Amino acid sequence: MRSFPIFAILFLVLPIVEIVILIKIGSDAMLGPLWTIFLVVLTAIVGAFLLRQQGLSTLARLKSNMSQGKIPAQEMVEGVLLAVGGALLMTPGFVTDTMGFFCLLPFSRQFIAKNIMKRSSVKMQEGINAQMGGFSYDYQTHASQRQDTNIVEGEYTEVEENTPELTNKRK
């Protein structure tokens, strides 16, 4: 249950922090409640525009990689980050807006996606090593050593269905 503290923070602590910050900024004589509401709506509008623009850009890179036969892993992780960032920007509050902008801006999103991919590939490799008894297996090296993957060697014997050998084996 390692994920429980993260969800506790997200669903219990974060809304309380957002409310406190909104009240503090809204009650400030310099900004006031109308400007606070305006800023929250403005970040949602700017976020929707950025989400559309960056989503189309990521989708174009994904299609390009797929047409070249590459696995678009980076683009898929970025797509998830875009969805999370869009949801965070539509949530009223300045903390979630800041986190949402980090997910939508290209340089920070690519940095986060690369770190996620690096950490998940290390965990996947550790899991594979544990399952194989500590031995690692390099799929690319093994594939390059094979000469042709379409050739299957084997022998076969043609057997008629009503032969006595086949009927005895079935019983």
N, C-alpha and C positions, 0 to 999 in steps of 0.2 A: 504494500500500500504506500509506495513512495510518492505517488501522484497526489495523495490526499492533501498535503500541505500546500501544494501549488494551487489546487482548486479552492482550498479554504481561503487563500489569499485573494484569488481572483473574484470569488463570489461573495466573500464576507468583508474583507478588509478594503479592497479597492473601491467599492461603492461608497463606503464611509469616508474614505480619503477624498474621493471626487466631490461628495456633498460638502465637506468641510472647505475644500478649496473654492468651490463655486460660491458658497456663502461668504467666504473671506473676500474674494474678488468682487462679488456683487455688492457687498456692504461697504466697500472702500469708496470714499468720497470722490476719488479721482476717476474711477471707472463707472461704478454704479450698476444697477441691475439691468438697464436697457442695453448698455454696451456689452455686458457679460453675455446676455442672450444673443446679441448680434454676433459676438465672436464665436459662440458655440455653433450658431447656424452657418456662419461663414466658413468655419473649419469643415463642416459637413459638406458644403458645396464644393470647396476646393478639393476635399478628399474624393468626392465623386468624380470630379474632373480628372484628378491624378489617377484614380483607379481605372477609369476608362482608357486613358492614354497609355499607362504602363501595362495594362492588361492586353491591349492590342499589340504593343511592342513585344511582350513576352510570347504571345501567341504566334506572332510572325517568326520569332527565333525558334520556337518549338517546331513549327511546320518546316522551316528551313533545315533544321537538324534531322528531322525525320525523313525528309526527302533525300538527304545525303547519306542516310543509313546509320546515323549516329543516335545514340540513346539520349533523349532530352531530359536527363535527370535534373540538371540545374534548373531548367525552365519549369519542370513540374513542381519542384520545391518552391520556386519563386511564385508560381501560381497559387499555391496554398498560402504563402505569405501575403500575397495580394488580397486574397479573400479575407484573411484575418485582419489585415490592415484596413480594408474597407469596412468591416464590421466594427472595428475599434473607432474609426472616424465617425461612424453613424451613431455611436453611443455618446450621449452628451457628457462632456467633462474634458478637462484639460490634460489630465494624466493619460487617459485613453487616447486622446487626440495625438499626443506626443508619441506614444507607442505606435499608433496607426501610421503616422508620417514616417517613422523609421522603417515600417514594413513596406511603404509605398515608394519611397525615394530610391532610385536605382542603385546608388553606391552602397547605402546601408543594407538594402534588401539583398544584394548580391553577396555582401560580406556575411550576412546572417545565413543565407542559403549555403554558402561554401562551408561555414562552420558546422551547420546541421549535417550536411552530407559527410564531412570529415568525421564527425563524432559517430554518426550512424554506421559508416563503413567500418570503423574500428570496432564497434560493438558487434557488427555482423561477422567480421573476421574472427573476433574472439569466440563467438558462438560456434562458428564452423570449426575452429581449432578444438574447442572443448568437445564437440560431437565426434571429431575424428581422433580423439585420444591425444591431442597436443600436436598432431601433424598438420602442417598447412598444405594447401593444395592450390597451385597457381593455374587457374583455368586457361589463361591466355597462353602460357608456356606449353601446357598440355595440348591445346588446340593447334598451336603452330608446329608441334612435333608430329601430329597426325598428317598423313599424306592426302587421303581422300575420305571424307566422311560419308559419301554416298555408297560406298562399296561395303556390302555385308557378306561375309564368307559363311558357308554352312553346307550341310548335306541334307538331302531329303530322300525319302523312299515313297513311292506311290503305292498306296494300298487300296484295294477295292473294298467296298463297304461290307459285302456279305461273305468275307473270308472267315474261316474258323478261327484264325489267330486274333482277329479283331473282336469277334463275339466273345471269346474267352477272356479277353482283357477287360471288356466292359462289365462282366459279372464279377 
